[in-house]
Amino acid sequence: MRHLFILFGIYLVALALTLFGAYIDTDTPNPSKVAFGFEILAMSVVVFGLLTGIFYSLFFVFKILKQAIERYFNS
């Protein structure tokens, strides 16, 4: 259950970054609201995937390092 809250938080960060990127975009706006909504959804999913990959790879690396350090000092 803890991971669900972490993933939800990561998605909120991804959505905030995507909305910020759409706000500062200097291209001409797309007149179709559906296309703009799809663009926001697709980009937030891509950013979510990248952030999740970075977060969990760092999480597991630090977990393995912590176990190795504990084994080294407890032996």
PDB file of N, CA, C and O in Angstrom:
ATOM      1  N   MET A   1       0.821  -1.201   0.000  1.00  0.00           N
ATOM      2  CA  MET A   1       0.000   0.000   0.000  1.00  0.00           C
ATOM      3  C   MET A   1       0.864   1.265   0.000  1.00  0.00           C
ATOM      4  O   MET A   1       0.480   2.302  -0.541  1.00  0.00           O
ATOM      5  N   ARG A   2       2.048   1.148   0.625  1.00  0.00           N
ATOM      6  CA  ARG A   2       2.936   2.301   0.685  1.00  0.00           C
ATOM      7  C   ARG A   2       3.388   2.713  -0.715  1.00  0.00           C
ATOM      8  O   ARG A   2       3.508   3.900  -1.018  1.00  0.00           O
ATOM      9  N   HIS A   3       3.637   1.714  -1.561  1.00  0.00           N
ATOM     10  CA  HIS A   3       4.094   2.021  -2.909  1.00  0.00           C
ATOM     11  C   HIS A   3       3.021   2.724  -3.735  1.00  0.00           C
ATOM     12  O   HIS A   3       3.333   3.497  -4.642  1.00  0.00           O
ATOM     13  N   LEU A   4       1.770   2.456  -3.421  1.00  0.00           N
ATOM     14  CA  LEU A   4       0.681   3.124  -4.137  1.00  0.00           C
ATOM     15  C   LEU A   4       0.716   4.627  -3.885  1.00  0.00           C
ATOM     16  O   LEU A   4       0.533   5.418  -4.810  1.00  0.00           O
ATOM     17  N   PHE A   5       0.949   5.021  -2.643  1.00  0.00           N
ATOM     18  CA  PHE A   5       1.038   6.446  -2.324  1.00  0.00           C
ATOM     19  C   PHE A   5       2.274   7.080  -2.949  1.00  0.00           C
ATOM     20  O   PHE A   5       2.233   8.230  -3.386  1.00  0.00           O
ATOM     21  N   ILE A   6       3.373   6.331  -2.990  1.00  0.00           N
ATOM     22  CA  ILE A   6       4.587   6.845  -3.625  1.00  0.00           C
ATOM     23  C   ILE A   6       4.347   7.047  -5.116  1.00  0.00           C
ATOM     24  O   ILE A   6       4.732   8.075  -5.674  1.00  0.00           O
ATOM     25  N   LEU A   7       3.713   6.070  -5.763  1.00  0.00           N
ATOM     26  CA  LEU A   7       3.431   6.182  -7.195  1.00  0.00           C
ATOM     27  C   LEU A   7       2.464   7.325  -7.475  1.00  0.00           C
ATOM     28  O   LEU A   7       2.610   8.032  -8.472  1.00  0.00           O
ATOM     29  N   PHE A   8       1.477   7.512  -6.603  1.00  0.00           N
ATOM     30  CA  PHE A   8       0.543   8.622  -6.766  1.00  0.00           C
ATOM     31  C   PHE A   8       1.268   9.954  -6.639  1.00  0.00           C
ATOM     32  O   PHE A   8       0.995  10.881  -7.402  1.00  0.00           O
ATOM     33  N   GLY A   9       2.179  10.060  -5.696  1.00  0.00           N
ATOM     34  CA  GLY A   9       2.968  11.279  -5.536  1.00  0.00           C
ATOM     35  C   GLY A   9       3.864  11.542  -6.736  1.00  0.00           C
ATOM     36  O   GLY A   9       4.014  12.685  -7.167  1.00  0.00           O
ATOM     37  N   ILE A  10       4.461  10.478  -7.277  1.00  0.00           N
ATOM     38  CA  ILE A  10       5.302  10.633  -8.461  1.00  0.00           C
ATOM     39  C   ILE A  10       4.458  11.104  -9.641  1.00  0.00           C
ATOM     40  O   ILE A  10       4.889  11.955 -10.419  1.00  0.00           O
ATOM     41  N   TYR A  11       3.242  10.543  -9.772  1.00  0.00           N
ATOM     42  CA  TYR A  11       2.388  10.979 -10.879  1.00  0.00           C
ATOM     43  C   TYR A  11       1.968  12.443 -10.719  1.00  0.00           C
ATOM     44  O   TYR A  11       1.879  13.170 -11.708  1.00  0.00           O
ATOM     45  N   LEU A  12       1.710  12.880  -9.487  1.00  0.00           N
ATOM     46  CA  LEU A  12       1.359  14.285  -9.277  1.00  0.00           C
ATOM     47  C   LEU A  12       2.519  15.205  -9.672  1.00  0.00           C
ATOM     48  O   LEU A  12       2.302  16.265 -10.258  1.00  0.00           O
ATOM     49  N   VAL A  13       3.736  14.798  -9.353  1.00  0.00           N
ATOM     50  CA  VAL A  13       4.907  15.589  -9.756  1.00  0.00           C
ATOM     51  C   VAL A  13       5.027  15.603 -11.278  1.00  0.00           C
ATOM     52  O   VAL A  13       5.308  16.642 -11.874  1.00  0.00           O
ATOM     53  N   ALA A  14       4.812  14.441 -11.906  1.00  0.00           N
ATOM     54  CA  ALA A  14       4.889  14.359 -13.368  1.00  0.00           C
ATOM     55  C   ALA A  14       3.816  15.227 -14.019  1.00  0.00           C
ATOM     56  O   ALA A  14       4.082  15.909 -15.009  1.00  0.00           O
ATOM     57  N   LEU A  15       2.614  15.203 -13.469  1.00  0.00           N
ATOM     58  CA  LEU A  15       1.535  16.023 -14.006  1.00  0.00           C
ATOM     59  C   LEU A  15       1.833  17.505 -13.827  1.00  0.00           C
ATOM     60  O   LEU A  15       1.561  18.306 -14.722  1.00  0.00           O
ATOM     61  N   ALA A  16       2.388  17.876 -12.681  1.00  0.00           N
ATOM     62  CA  ALA A  16       2.744  19.279 -12.451  1.00  0.00           C
ATOM     63  C   ALA A  16       3.831  19.731 -13.422  1.00  0.00           C
ATOM     64  O   ALA A  16       3.763  20.836 -13.960  1.00  0.00           O
ATOM     65  N   LEU A  17       4.831  18.881 -13.650  1.00  0.00           N
ATOM     66  CA  LEU A  17       5.878  19.236 -14.612  1.00  0.00           C
ATOM     67  C   LEU A  17       5.322  19.351 -16.024  1.00  0.00           C
ATOM     68  O   LEU A  17       5.728  20.230 -16.783  1.00  0.00           O
ATOM     69  N   THR A  18       4.395  18.467 -16.378  1.00  0.00           N
ATOM     70  CA  THR A  18       3.791  18.515 -17.710  1.00  0.00           C
ATOM     71  C   THR A  18       2.943  19.767 -17.881  1.00  0.00           C
ATOM     72  O   THR A  18       3.010  20.418 -18.924  1.00  0.00           O
ATOM     73  N   LEU A  19       2.151  20.112 -16.879  1.00  0.00           N
ATOM     74  CA  LEU A  19       1.335  21.325 -16.970  1.00  0.00           C
ATOM     75  C   LEU A  19       2.201  22.579 -17.019  1.00  0.00           C
ATOM     76  O   LEU A  19       1.882  23.535 -17.727  1.00  0.00           O
ATOM     77  N   PHE A  20       3.299  22.571 -16.264  1.00  0.00           N
ATOM     78  CA  PHE A  20       4.219  23.700 -16.318  1.00  0.00           C
ATOM     79  C   PHE A  20       4.840  23.810 -17.708  1.00  0.00           C
ATOM     80  O   PHE A  20       4.976  24.908 -18.247  1.00  0.00           O
ATOM     81  N   GLY A  21       5.214  22.674 -18.282  1.00  0.00           N
ATOM     82  CA  GLY A  21       5.772  22.674 -19.632  1.00  0.00           C
ATOM     83  C   GLY A  21       4.770  23.157 -20.661  1.00  0.00           C
ATOM     84  O   GLY A  21       5.138  23.870 -21.595  1.00  0.00           O
ATOM     85  N   ALA A  22       3.504  22.780 -20.507  1.00  0.00           N
ATOM     86  CA  ALA A  22       2.470  23.243 -21.435  1.00  0.00           C
ATOM     87  C   ALA A  22       2.226  24.737 -21.265  1.00  0.00           C
ATOM     88  O   ALA A  22       1.914  25.432 -22.232  1.00  0.00           O
ATOM     89  N   TYR A  23       2.368  25.230 -20.044  1.00  0.00           N
ATOM     90  CA  TYR A  23       2.155  26.654 -19.772  1.00  0.00           C
ATOM     91  C   TYR A  23       3.242  27.515 -20.421  1.00  0.00           C
ATOM     92  O   TYR A  23       2.950  28.580 -20.965  1.00  0.00           O
ATOM     93  N   ILE A  24       4.492  27.055 -20.364  1.00  0.00           N
ATOM     94  CA  ILE A  24       5.581  27.866 -20.903  1.00  0.00           C
ATOM     95  C   ILE A  24       5.866  27.557 -22.370  1.00  0.00           C
ATOM     96  O   ILE A  24       6.794  28.124 -22.947  1.00  0.00           O
ATOM     97  N   ASP A  25       5.086  26.670 -22.982  1.00  0.00           N
ATOM     98  CA  ASP A  25       5.278  26.314 -24.385  1.00  0.00           C
ATOM     99  C   ASP A  25       5.022  27.541 -25.256  1.00  0.00           C
ATOM    100  O   ASP A  25       4.030  28.247 -25.078  1.00  0.00           O
ATOM    101  N   THR A  26       5.937  27.784 -26.206  1.00  0.00           N
ATOM    102  CA  THR A  26       5.813  28.972 -27.056  1.00  0.00           C
ATOM    103  C   THR A  26       5.231  28.662 -28.431  1.00  0.00           C
ATOM    104  O   THR A  26       5.097  29.565 -29.256  1.00  0.00           O
ATOM    105  N   ASP A  27       4.884  27.408 -28.693  1.00  0.00           N
ATOM    106  CA  ASP A  27       4.260  27.066 -29.974  1.00  0.00           C
ATOM    107  C   ASP A  27       2.854  27.633 -30.031  1.00  0.00           C
ATOM    108  O   ASP A  27       2.280  28.015 -29.011  1.00  0.00           O
ATOM    109  N   THR A  28       2.309  27.683 -31.238  1.00  0.00           N
ATOM    110  CA  THR A  28       0.928  28.137 -31.364  1.00  0.00           C
ATOM    111  C   THR A  28       0.012  27.115 -30.704  1.00  0.00           C
ATOM    112  O   THR A  28       0.216  25.912 -30.867  1.00  0.00           O
ATOM    113  N   PRO A  29      -0.987  27.566 -29.967  1.00  0.00           N
ATOM    114  CA  PRO A  29      -1.853  26.624 -29.250  1.00  0.00           C
ATOM    115  C   PRO A  29      -2.684  25.779 -30.211  1.00  0.00           C
ATOM    116  O   PRO A  29      -3.079  26.230 -31.287  1.00  0.00           O
ATOM    117  N   ASN A  30      -2.934  24.555 -29.796  1.00  0.00           N
ATOM    118  CA  ASN A  30      -3.738  23.628 -30.577  1.00  0.00           C
ATOM    119  C   ASN A  30      -5.211  23.956 -30.334  1.00  0.00           C
ATOM    120  O   ASN A  30      -5.634  24.012 -29.179  1.00  0.00           O
ATOM    121  N   PRO A  31      -6.003  24.173 -31.382  1.00  0.00           N
ATOM    122  CA  PRO A  31      -7.398  24.564 -31.164  1.00  0.00           C
ATOM    123  C   PRO A  31      -8.268  23.426 -30.624  1.00  0.00           C
ATOM    124  O   PRO A  31      -9.328  23.681 -30.053  1.00  0.00           O
ATOM    125  N   SER A  32      -7.839  22.189 -30.796  1.00  0.00           N
ATOM    126  CA  SER A  32      -8.633  21.057 -30.346  1.00  0.00           C
ATOM    127  C   SER A  32      -8.342  20.769 -28.873  1.00  0.00           C
ATOM    128  O   SER A  32      -7.202  20.499 -28.496  1.00  0.00           O
ATOM    129  N   LYS A  33      -9.377  20.829 -28.057  1.00  0.00           N
ATOM    130  CA  LYS A  33      -9.214  20.554 -26.622  1.00  0.00           C
ATOM    131  C   LYS A  33      -8.929  19.078 -26.377  1.00  0.00           C
ATOM    132  O   LYS A  33      -8.202  18.737 -25.444  1.00  0.00           O
ATOM    133  N   VAL A  34      -9.491  18.199 -27.203  1.00  0.00           N
ATOM    134  CA  VAL A  34      -9.265  16.765 -27.049  1.00  0.00           C
ATOM    135  C   VAL A  34      -7.795  16.437 -27.345  1.00  0.00           C
ATOM    136  O   VAL A  34      -7.168  15.664 -26.621  1.00  0.00           O
ATOM    137  N   ALA A  35      -7.262  17.023 -28.398  1.00  0.00           N
ATOM    138  CA  ALA A  35      -5.859  16.782 -28.747  1.00  0.00           C
ATOM    139  C   ALA A  35      -4.939  17.337 -27.661  1.00  0.00           C
ATOM    140  O   ALA A  35      -3.931  16.714 -27.327  1.00  0.00           O
ATOM    141  N   PHE A  36      -5.274  18.487 -27.116  1.00  0.00           N
ATOM    142  CA  PHE A  36      -4.469  19.069 -26.042  1.00  0.00           C
ATOM    143  C   PHE A  36      -4.541  18.194 -24.796  1.00  0.00           C
ATOM    144  O   PHE A  36      -3.524  17.976 -24.137  1.00  0.00           O
ATOM    145  N   GLY A  37      -5.717  17.694 -24.466  1.00  0.00           N
ATOM    146  CA  GLY A  37      -5.871  16.798 -23.320  1.00  0.00           C
ATOM    147  C   GLY A  37      -5.087  15.511 -23.496  1.00  0.00           C
ATOM    148  O   GLY A  37      -4.457  15.027 -22.556  1.00  0.00           O
ATOM    149  N   PHE A  38      -5.127  14.948 -24.718  1.00  0.00           N
ATOM    150  CA  PHE A  38      -4.363  13.740 -24.991  1.00  0.00           C
ATOM    151  C   PHE A  38      -2.868  14.005 -24.890  1.00  0.00           C
ATOM    152  O   PHE A  38      -2.117  13.167 -24.393  1.00  0.00           O
ATOM    153  N   GLU A  39      -2.438  15.170 -25.362  1.00  0.00           N
ATOM    154  CA  GLU A  39      -1.028  15.539 -25.278  1.00  0.00           C
ATOM    155  C   GLU A  39      -0.572  15.634 -23.827  1.00  0.00           C
ATOM    156  O   GLU A  39       0.507  15.153 -23.478  1.00  0.00           O
ATOM    157  N   ILE A  40      -1.381  16.247 -22.993  1.00  0.00           N
ATOM    158  CA  ILE A  40      -1.053  16.365 -21.567  1.00  0.00           C
ATOM    159  C   ILE A  40      -0.998  14.979 -20.919  1.00  0.00           C
ATOM    160  O   ILE A  40      -0.069  14.681 -20.168  1.00  0.00           O
ATOM    161  N   LEU A  41      -1.987  14.138 -21.206  1.00  0.00           N
ATOM    162  CA  LEU A  41      -2.024  12.796 -20.630  1.00  0.00           C
ATOM    163  C   LEU A  41      -0.822  11.971 -21.082  1.00  0.00           C
ATOM    164  O   LEU A  41      -0.172  11.326 -20.259  1.00  0.00           O
ATOM    165  N   ALA A  42      -0.524  11.985 -22.368  1.00  0.00           N
ATOM    166  CA  ALA A  42       0.592  11.189 -22.890  1.00  0.00           C
ATOM    167  C   ALA A  42       1.926  11.669 -22.313  1.00  0.00           C
ATOM    168  O   ALA A  42       2.770  10.859 -21.931  1.00  0.00           O
ATOM    169  N   MET A  43       2.106  12.970 -22.255  1.00  0.00           N
ATOM    170  CA  MET A  43       3.374  13.496 -21.738  1.00  0.00           C
ATOM    171  C   MET A  43       3.513  13.222 -20.250  1.00  0.00           C
ATOM    172  O   MET A  43       4.613  12.929 -19.781  1.00  0.00           O
ATOM    173  N   SER A  44       2.420  13.310 -19.495  1.00  0.00           N
ATOM    174  CA  SER A  44       2.516  13.028 -18.060  1.00  0.00           C
ATOM    175  C   SER A  44       2.821  11.551 -17.812  1.00  0.00           C
ATOM    176  O   SER A  44       3.515  11.221 -16.850  1.00  0.00           O
ATOM    177  N   VAL A  45       2.315  10.662 -18.660  1.00  0.00           N
ATOM    178  CA  VAL A  45       2.627   9.235 -18.516  1.00  0.00           C
ATOM    179  C   VAL A  45       4.099   8.976 -18.835  1.00  0.00           C
ATOM    180  O   VAL A  45       4.745   8.174 -18.161  1.00  0.00           O
ATOM    181  N   VAL A  46       4.631   9.645 -19.850  1.00  0.00           N
ATOM    182  CA  VAL A  46       6.046   9.488 -20.187  1.00  0.00           C
ATOM    183  C   VAL A  46       6.929  10.006 -19.057  1.00  0.00           C
ATOM    184  O   VAL A  46       7.888   9.342 -18.666  1.00  0.00           O
ATOM    185  N   VAL A  47       6.615  11.178 -18.535  1.00  0.00           N
ATOM    186  CA  VAL A  47       7.397  11.745 -17.432  1.00  0.00           C
ATOM    187  C   VAL A  47       7.259  10.872 -16.189  1.00  0.00           C
ATOM    188  O   VAL A  47       8.231  10.689 -15.456  1.00  0.00           O
ATOM    189  N   PHE A  48       6.062  10.328 -15.938  1.00  0.00           N
ATOM    190  CA  PHE A  48       5.842   9.417 -14.819  1.00  0.00           C
ATOM    191  C   PHE A  48       6.734   8.187 -14.959  1.00  0.00           C
ATOM    192  O   PHE A  48       7.353   7.758 -13.985  1.00  0.00           O
ATOM    193  N   GLY A  49       6.804   7.626 -16.141  1.00  0.00           N
ATOM    194  CA  GLY A  49       7.654   6.457 -16.351  1.00  0.00           C
ATOM    195  C   GLY A  49       9.120   6.755 -16.091  1.00  0.00           C
ATOM    196  O   GLY A  49       9.822   5.957 -15.470  1.00  0.00           O
ATOM    197  N   LEU A  50       9.579   7.898 -16.563  1.00  0.00           N
ATOM    198  CA  LEU A  50      10.975   8.285 -16.334  1.00  0.00           C
ATOM    199  C   LEU A  50      11.260   8.514 -14.849  1.00  0.00           C
ATOM    200  O   LEU A  50      12.261   8.028 -14.322  1.00  0.00           O
ATOM    201  N   LEU A  51      10.381   9.252 -14.183  1.00  0.00           N
ATOM    202  CA  LEU A  51      10.584   9.522 -12.757  1.00  0.00           C
ATOM    203  C   LEU A  51      10.493   8.252 -11.919  1.00  0.00           C
ATOM    204  O   LEU A  51      11.243   8.090 -10.957  1.00  0.00           O
ATOM    205  N   THR A  52       9.581   7.351 -12.275  1.00  0.00           N
ATOM    206  CA  THR A  52       9.447   6.095 -11.548  1.00  0.00           C
ATOM    207  C   THR A  52      10.695   5.238 -11.729  1.00  0.00           C
ATOM    208  O   THR A  52      11.183   4.635 -10.773  1.00  0.00           O
ATOM    209  N   GLY A  53      11.207   5.184 -12.949  1.00  0.00           N
ATOM    210  CA  GLY A  53      12.434   4.432 -13.190  1.00  0.00           C
ATOM    211  C   GLY A  53      13.606   4.974 -12.403  1.00  0.00           C
ATOM    212  O   GLY A  53      14.377   4.207 -11.826  1.00  0.00           O
ATOM    213  N   ILE A  54      13.747   6.277 -12.374  1.00  0.00           N
ATOM    214  CA  ILE A  54      14.836   6.899 -11.613  1.00  0.00           C
ATOM    215  C   ILE A  54      14.654   6.652 -10.117  1.00  0.00           C
ATOM    216  O   ILE A  54      15.604   6.276  -9.430  1.00  0.00           O
ATOM    217  N   PHE A  55      13.440   6.862  -9.613  1.00  0.00           N
ATOM    218  CA  PHE A  55      13.187   6.717  -8.181  1.00  0.00           C
ATOM    219  C   PHE A  55      13.445   5.291  -7.710  1.00  0.00           C
ATOM    220  O   PHE A  55      14.148   5.082  -6.721  1.00  0.00           O
ATOM    221  N   TYR A  56      12.880   4.305  -8.412  1.00  0.00           N
ATOM    222  CA  TYR A  56      13.015   2.931  -7.945  1.00  0.00           C
ATOM    223  C   TYR A  56      14.407   2.363  -8.194  1.00  0.00           C
ATOM    224  O   TYR A  56      14.853   1.505  -7.432  1.00  0.00           O
ATOM    225  N   SER A  57      15.098   2.803  -9.216  1.00  0.00           N
ATOM    226  CA  SER A  57      16.476   2.337  -9.383  1.00  0.00           C
ATOM    227  C   SER A  57      17.351   2.878  -8.251  1.00  0.00           C
ATOM    228  O   SER A  57      18.181   2.144  -7.715  1.00  0.00           O
ATOM    229  N   LEU A  58      17.180   4.141  -7.882  1.00  0.00           N
ATOM    230  CA  LEU A  58      17.914   4.680  -6.734  1.00  0.00           C
ATOM    231  C   LEU A  58      17.502   3.991  -5.438  1.00  0.00           C
ATOM    232  O   LEU A  58      18.347   3.722  -4.584  1.00  0.00           O
ATOM    233  N   PHE A  59      16.214   3.704  -5.285  1.00  0.00           N
ATOM    234  CA  PHE A  59      15.710   3.029  -4.090  1.00  0.00           C
ATOM    235  C   PHE A  59      16.383   1.666  -3.914  1.00  0.00           C
ATOM    236  O   PHE A  59      16.847   1.338  -2.822  1.00  0.00           O
ATOM    237  N   PHE A  60      16.435   0.873  -4.985  1.00  0.00           N
ATOM    238  CA  PHE A  60      17.015  -0.461  -4.877  1.00  0.00           C
ATOM    239  C   PHE A  60      18.535  -0.417  -4.736  1.00  0.00           C
ATOM    240  O   PHE A  60      19.108  -1.261  -4.047  1.00  0.00           O
ATOM    241  N   VAL A  61      19.195   0.544  -5.370  1.00  0.00           N
ATOM    242  CA  VAL A  61      20.640   0.668  -5.209  1.00  0.00           C
ATOM    243  C   VAL A  61      20.979   0.996  -3.764  1.00  0.00           C
ATOM    244  O   VAL A  61      21.880   0.383  -3.192  1.00  0.00           O
ATOM    245  N   PHE A  62      20.277   1.948  -3.162  1.00  0.00           N
ATOM    246  CA  PHE A  62      20.549   2.296  -1.768  1.00  0.00           C
ATOM    247  C   PHE A  62      20.168   1.171  -0.822  1.00  0.00           C
ATOM    248  O   PHE A  62      20.812   0.994   0.212  1.00  0.00           O
ATOM    249  N   LYS A  63      19.135   0.406  -1.156  1.00  0.00           N
ATOM    250  CA  LYS A  63      18.747  -0.734  -0.329  1.00  0.00           C
ATOM    251  C   LYS A  63      19.834  -1.798  -0.354  1.00  0.00           C
ATOM    252  O   LYS A  63      20.173  -2.357   0.689  1.00  0.00           O
ATOM    253  N   ILE A  64      20.383  -2.084  -1.523  1.00  0.00           N
ATOM    254  CA  ILE A  64      21.460  -3.073  -1.644  1.00  0.00           C
ATOM    255  C   ILE A  64      22.724  -2.578  -0.950  1.00  0.00           C
ATOM    256  O   ILE A  64      23.406  -3.351  -0.275  1.00  0.00           O
ATOM    257  N   LEU A  65      23.040  -1.290  -1.111  1.00  0.00           N
ATOM    258  CA  LEU A  65      24.217  -0.734  -0.427  1.00  0.00           C
ATOM    259  C   LEU A  65      24.062  -0.787   1.088  1.00  0.00           C
ATOM    260  O   LEU A  65      25.022  -1.080   1.800  1.00  0.00           O
ATOM    261  N   LYS A  66      22.873  -0.509   1.579  1.00  0.00           N
ATOM    262  CA  LYS A  66      22.630  -0.559   3.020  1.00  0.00           C
ATOM    263  C   LYS A  66      22.820  -1.977   3.543  1.00  0.00           C
ATOM    264  O   LYS A  66      23.431  -2.170   4.594  1.00  0.00           O
ATOM    265  N   GLN A  67      22.303  -2.969   2.825  1.00  0.00           N
ATOM    266  CA  GLN A  67      22.476  -4.352   3.244  1.00  0.00           C
ATOM    267  C   GLN A  67      23.942  -4.765   3.206  1.00  0.00           C
ATOM    268  O   GLN A  67      24.404  -5.482   4.093  1.00  0.00           O
ATOM    269  N   ALA A  68      24.673  -4.323   2.197  1.00  0.00           N
ATOM    270  CA  ALA A  68      26.091  -4.665   2.094  1.00  0.00           C
ATOM    271  C   ALA A  68      26.888  -4.035   3.229  1.00  0.00           C
ATOM    272  O   ALA A  68      27.770  -4.677   3.799  1.00  0.00           O
ATOM    273  N   ILE A  69      26.588  -2.798   3.557  1.00  0.00           N
ATOM    274  CA  ILE A  69      27.288  -2.119   4.651  1.00  0.00           C
ATOM    275  C   ILE A  69      26.966  -2.779   5.982  1.00  0.00           C
ATOM    276  O   ILE A  69      27.855  -2.958   6.813  1.00  0.00           O
ATOM    277  N   GLU A  70      25.692  -3.146   6.198  1.00  0.00           N
ATOM    278  CA  GLU A  70      25.315  -3.821   7.448  1.00  0.00           C
ATOM    279  C   GLU A  70      26.005  -5.176   7.548  1.00  0.00           C
ATOM    280  O   GLU A  70      26.454  -5.550   8.632  1.00  0.00           O
ATOM    281  N   ARG A  71      26.101  -5.918   6.452  1.00  0.00           N
ATOM    282  CA  ARG A  71      26.780  -7.203   6.471  1.00  0.00           C
ATOM    283  C   ARG A  71      28.272  -7.030   6.751  1.00  0.00           C
ATOM    284  O   ARG A  71      28.868  -7.829   7.474  1.00  0.00           O
ATOM    285  N   TYR A  72      28.869  -5.992   6.182  1.00  0.00           N
ATOM    286  CA  TYR A  72      30.300  -5.752   6.367  1.00  0.00           C
ATOM    287  C   TYR A  72      30.625  -5.404   7.816  1.00  0.00           C
ATOM    288  O   TYR A  72      31.614  -5.899   8.357  1.00  0.00           O
ATOM    289  N   PHE A  73      29.814  -4.566   8.452  1.00  0.00           N
ATOM    290  CA  PHE A  73      30.113  -4.129   9.800  1.00  0.00           C
ATOM    291  C   PHE A  73      29.608  -5.101  10.860  1.00  0.00           C
ATOM    292  O   PHE A  73      30.072  -5.045  11.999  1.00  0.00           O
ATOM    293  N   ASN A  74      28.685  -5.978  10.529  1.00  0.00           N
ATOM    294  CA  ASN A  74      28.168  -6.934  11.511  1.00  0.00           C
ATOM    295  C   ASN A  74      28.925  -8.264  11.475  1.00  0.00           C
ATOM    296  O   ASN A  74      28.695  -9.128  12.322  1.00  0.00           O
ATOM    297  N   SER A  75      29.809  -8.432  10.519  1.00  0.00           N
ATOM    298  CA  SER A  75      30.532  -9.712  10.459  1.00  0.00           C
ATOM    299  C   SER A  75      31.860  -9.669  11.177  1.00  0.00           C
ATOM    300  O   SER A  75      32.577 -10.670  11.210  1.00  0.00           O
TER     301      SER A  75
END
